[in-house]
Amino acid sequence: MSARKRLALLAVAALAASEAFADGAAHIKGLTFNGSGCPLGGDTILQLLDLDGDGLPEQFGLLFSGDYIAAQGPGVSIVERRRNCNLLVSVTLPDGYQFGVAGAYHEGYADLPVGAGGVQRTTYEFVFHFDPVSRETALTGLYTGRYARQDDSGGAGLVWSPCGLDAPLSIRTQVFLEGDASLPAAMSLDYLAPTLIWRRCEPGGAAR
């Protein structure tokens, strides 16, 4: 089965699950992504994960295609040194609840000679509620191999939606190279898996 067909099936499954929830139940109602690292019509694969079997996806994963690679070296355009993928997550919440990002797992590959460096950065923010949080992996050459990072909040949440407001979650990811641009180098982001959590708001809009 092609990646595009798998994406279509996952989208249908997510829509069917959302329609099955009772009125007022929290669920992911929409997830869009686009950028030079995950172009529309590409082979990026979206997976909605129900970790505890309650019918509510607490985690979503994106498996990126070969487009999400920053590269440099002789004959490589300077614009290839940076790649990005921006995600927008819309969630339906019952009255009196808010949701946040508990953490996220990132995995990729880097091939960096001495004199070159690479950075993978992710920024979390709720639209119209400007309080961004950024996490990054910074590597320097000589480095060849896979890397992995877990953005962990220690249970407190990296960012939380404002109580009483329907604010979509923005997750902006990027990979870019630093150092001598003439040196052949590359860095990718292959997989991203954020985890969402929910909690009740106190009367007046504060978090409990």
N, C-alpha and C positions, 0 to 999 in steps of 0.2 A: 504494500500500500504506500502511495506517495505521501510525502510530508504534507502537501496541500490537502489531500483527502483526510488525513488524520486530524488536521486543524479543523476542517469542516465538521467532522464527526464530534470532536470535542466541543465545538461551539454549540452544536445541536444538543448534546448531552447537558451542557451547562444551562442552556435555556430551559430545557425540560425540567431540570432540577429546581431552577428558580421558580418556575410556575407551580411546582408541587408544594412549595412551602406555604404554610398558613399565613394569613394577613399579619403583618407586623414582625415576621421572623427575619432575622438578619441573614443576608446572603450576598455574594458577589453578583452584581447585575451587569457588569461590563468591564472588559479589559482590552485596551487598545495599545498598540506599540508601533513605533516607526523610527527610522533613523538610518544612517549609513551602515550601521552594523546589523540592522534587522529590517531591510527594506520591505515594503508591501509587495506581496507576490513572491517573496523569497521562501526559503525552506526553514524558517524559524518554526519550532514546534512548541505549542502551548499545552501544558498539562495542568489540569485542576486536580488537586489531591485532597481527598477526604481522609484525614489521618485517624479519626476515631470512629468512623462509620456512622455518624449521626445525620448524614445527608448534607452537611454544611462544609464546603471546601475551606479549610483553614490555611492551605498553602497552595501556591501556584508556582510552577516551574517553567522556565523557558530554556529550551535547548537550541542554541544558535547554530546557524550554518556557517560555512567558511567565509561569509561576508564580514564577520566581526573580528577582523585581524588588522591591526595597525602595522604598517611596514615602511621601511626606508632602505636606502642604498642606491647605488648607481642605476640610473634609468628609472627610478621610482619617483612619481610625482610627490611634491611636498605635502599635498592634501591627504596622501595615504598614511601620513604619520598619526592621524587621529581618526578614531571611529566612535560612534555613539549609538545608543538605543534608549529612547524615552518611552516610559510606560505610564498609562493613566488608568487607575483602578477605581471603579465606581461601586459602592456598596450600599445596599438597602438596609437601613437600621431601624429597629423598633424604637418607639419613643423612650427616651431616657437612657440610651446606650451610646457608646462611642467605641471606635475601633482604632487599633494601632498596629505598628510593625514591631513584632517581638524580636525579629532578627532576620538575617538572610545569609544564604550560603552562596559563595561565588567560586568558580573554578575556571582555569584557563591554562594557557601555555605561553612560555616566553623563550626567545632565543636572542640573547643580548651579549655582544662582545664587550670587551673592556673599552670604556669610553662612551658607552651608550646606556640608557636607562629606560625603564618603562613604568607606567602608572595605570592602574585600574581604579577608578573612583566612582562611587555611587552616592547620590544625594537623594534624601527622602524629605518630602514636604507636602503639606496639604494645601491645595489650591485656595487662594484668597485668605490663607492663614499662614503668614510668612514666618516660619520658624524652622528653617532647613537644618538637617543633620547630615554630615558627610562622613564617609569612611573610605579608606583607600589602601591598596597594596602597592608599595613602591619597591621596585627591584633595580639593581644595578649589575652591570656586567663585570665579570664574566658570570653568566647565568644561562643555563639551558635545561629546560624541564618544565614540569607542571607546577602550578601554584594553587593554593586554596585559601579561602578566608571565610570565617564565620563572623558576621556582624551581630554581636550578642548584646542585649540590653540588660542582662542579669535579672529578667523578669519585670523590669520597670517599663519597658517599651521604648523604642528609639524615638518615635514620634506618635502623637495621638491626635485624632480628629477632634475639632472643637465640639463641645456638647451643644446640641440643639441646632446644628448646622449641617447641611448636606454638602460636604467638601470632598471632592475626589482626591485620591492619593496620587501624587506624582513621584515616580521613581526614575531618576535620570542617571544613566550609566554611561561611562566613557572609558576608552583605552587610548593612551597616547604615549609617544616615544619622546625621549629627551636626549641631549648630548649631540655628538657629531653626526649630522644627518647623512654624511657620506658613507657611514659604516652600515653594512647590511645587518638589519635587526628586525625583529617582529615580536608582537605580543597580542594575544587573543583573549576574549572572554567567551567561554564555551557554554557555561551553564549558570543560571541564576535562579534561586529558589527562596523568595521571601515567605515568611510565616506571619499570619495575621492573628490578632487576639482581640477580644471584646471585653468591655467592663461597663458597669452601670454608672450613670452620672447622679450626683446628688441634686436635690432641689436647688434651683438657682443656677444650674449649669456647670458646677464644679464636678471634677471626677471624684468618685468614691475611693 
